[in-house]
Structures are given as C-alpha cells and as structure tokens.
C-alpha cells in the first residue's frame, strides 16, 4: 500500500515536532520549520516563513494527502496562510487536521465545553482559532478535522521547562486557584492524532484529559512529582468564583486506551 503523504505545518514547534516523531515511521511525513536551523539538513523538512513565503509552493511541491496545521506566529499571516490552505483543499482531496485550542470557549466560564457548543472567546488567541475553525466549516465535512487541545504538558514542553527555570531561579510560579481545566501531554495527544488519521476520522474532537482539575492543584502536583521543591506560588485571581477552561468530549469519544486522566499526566513527569 502506498504510504500517505503528510505535511505538518509548524513541525519545529513542541506540538508539531511531537506529531512528526509519532507519524514519520508510518507515513511519508514532511514538516515545515522557520528559525530552527537544526532541521535544515533533514530532507523531510522545508523552511517556511509564514510572513514571506506562499504556502502554495510547498503544497504544489509535496502534494500531501493530509495537512496538519500546528502553525504559530504572526496572527494575520496565519489567517492568510489558512485562506490559501482552504483554496487548495477546495481543488484537491487533501484533508486538513487543524490543531485548535480550548481557548475558543474562553468567554464561557460557568461550564466545561463540548464539541458542538458555540464558540466564543475573549482572548486574541481564542479568536484567531475561531476564525480559522469558521473557515474550515465552509468546506465539505469529509475534508477537515478540528482538534481542540487544552494545555499540553510533557517532559520537554515549554510549560514544564518554564516551571523548572522558575524553580532554579527561585522565581514565583503563577497559579490560577479558581480555574478548572483539563490537560494533556504530547505522548497521548500524538497517539490520538495518529489514530484519527489511521481511521480516516473527520469532524470536531476534544483531545484533553477525561477529567478536570484546578490549575493550582495540578501545577503543585506536577512540582511535587519533579522533586522535593518548595517554590513560592503567585496566586492569580481573575474572578471570585470557579471558572472553567475545559474542552470535554461528548459526541466523538475516543477508545478507552487512548483516553488519559490528569493523574496519568502528572505521573508521566518523572523526577528529573
């Protein structure tokens, strides 16, 4: 069987690179990078400047069966690039998997959010993701998958690195005591994406832990797991009541072996 060709936009970032590593042994996988020169010698990687280069040239060159968009960078340039992606998808059978965010719901704080809830965001980042999601909704249903992801942790994740740096520099660690979240890690997220590609799945998926936890409690448990540290916590209260920033699945439930709990994610951060 011919290997599917997969193009990961933003494959040098933390999430994009984790997806690349998960898929490259199974598919003919390509990725884009921008500033990280360590990818320059890898024949599967193409340099792509979001603000300068036309995505069409890369698409014409690779002719991917599947595009996974994990782009970061200038917001207007991201929107422009996705406009071009939509034009390309209209003319081909290519599928687009878009890494979105639980932030598309950050204006709703009273409840967790499910796949088909209306999106509404107060943050610039959430609004960017909504704009791209809305573009995708205009395409045939079988061509796109929206993957809404909560905060991603993992041993090499920027969030864990930042926590370790703050501990090392004896700087306070910011926690949100009233914020109820769900979380994920790079290992489980990439396995879930692999499954969706293998099964040819499209639609909207919420790829976070199946349970919820307070942000402060989660961060404290992660730090406890990293070692015997006693950092200073800076508690940030945005409201007096509990508020939710959690995207839970209701319609598109993944198989049991692909789900994950907050506790499993904490235990994955072995002491270093």
C-alpha positions, 0 to 999 in steps of 0.5 A, spaced: 500 500 500 502 506 498 504 510 504 500 517 505 503 523 504 503 528 510 505 535 511 505 538 518 505 545 518 509 548 524 513 541 525 519 545 529 514 547 534 513 542 541 506 540 538 508 539 531 515 536 532 511 531 537 506 529 531 512 528 526 516 523 531 509 519 532 507 519 524 514 519 520 515 511 521 508 510 518 507 515 513 511 519 508 511 525 513 514 532 511 514 538 516 515 545 515 520 549 520 522 557 520 528 559 525 530 552 527 536 551 523 537 544 526 532 541 521 535 544 515 539 538 513 533 533 514 530 532 507 523 531 510 523 538 512 522 545 508 523 552 511 517 556 511 516 563 513 509 564 514 510 572 513 514 571 506 513 565 503 506 562 499 504 556 502 502 554 495 509 552 493 510 547 498 503 544 497 504 544 489 511 541 491 509 535 496 502 534 494 500 531 501 494 527 502 493 530 509 495 537 512 496 538 519 496 545 521 500 546 528 502 553 525 504 559 530 506 566 529 504 572 526 496 572 527 494 575 520 499 571 516 496 565 519 489 567 517 492 568 510 496 562 510 489 558 512 485 562 506 490 559 501 490 552 505 482 552 504 483 554 496 487 548 495 483 543 499 477 546 495 481 543 488 484 537 491 482 531 496 487 533 501 484 533 508 486 538 513 487 536 521 487 543 524 490 543 531 485 548 535 485 550 542 480 550 548 481 557 548 475 558 543 470 557 549 474 562 553 468 567 554 464 561 557 466 560 564 460 557 568 461 550 564 466 545 561 465 545 553 463 540 548 464 539 541 458 542 538 457 548 543 458 555 540 464 558 540 466 564 543 472 567 546 475 573 549 482 572 548 486 574 541 488 567 541 481 564 542 479 568 536 484 567 531 482 559 532 475 561 531 476 564 525 480 559 522 475 553 525 469 558 521 473 557 515 474 550 515 466 549 516 465 552 509 468 546 506 465 539 505 465 535 512 469 529 509 475 534 508 477 537 515 478 535 522 478 540 528 482 538 534 481 542 540 487 541 545 487 544 552 494 545 555 499 540 553 504 538 558 510 533 557 517 532 559 520 537 554 514 542 553 515 549 554 510 549 560 514 544 564 521 547 562 518 554 564 516 551 571 523 548 572 527 555 570 522 558 575 524 553 580 532 554 579 531 561 579 527 561 585 522 565 581 514 565 583 510 560 579 503 563 577 497 559 579 490 560 577 486 557 584 479 558 581 480 555 574 478 548 572 481 545 566 483 539 563 490 537 560 494 533 556 501 531 554 504 530 547 505 522 548 497 521 548 495 527 544 500 524 538 497 517 539 490 520 538 492 524 532 495 518 529 489 514 530 484 519 527 488 519 521 489 511 521 481 511 521 480 516 516 476 520 522 473 527 520 469 532 524 470 536 531 474 532 537 476 534 544 483 531 545 484 533 553 484 529 559 477 525 561 477 529 567 478 536 570 482 539 575 484 546 578 490 549 575 493 550 582 492 543 584 495 540 578 501 545 577 503 543 585 502 536 583 506 536 577 512 540 582 511 535 587 512 529 582 519 533 579 522 533 586 522 535 593 521 543 591 518 548 595 517 554 590 513 560 592 506 560 588 503 567 585 496 566 586 492 569 580 485 571 581 481 573 575 474 572 578 471 570 585 468 564 583 470 557 579 471 558 572 472 553 567 477 552 561 475 545 559 474 542 552 470 535 554 468 530 549 461 528 548 459 526 541 466 523 538 469 519 544 475 516 543 477 508 545 478 507 552 486 506 551 487 512 548 483 516 553 488 519 559 486 522 566 490 528 569 493 523 574 496 519 568 499 526 566 502 528 572 505 521 573 508 521 566 513 527 569 518 523 572 523 526 577 528 529 573 
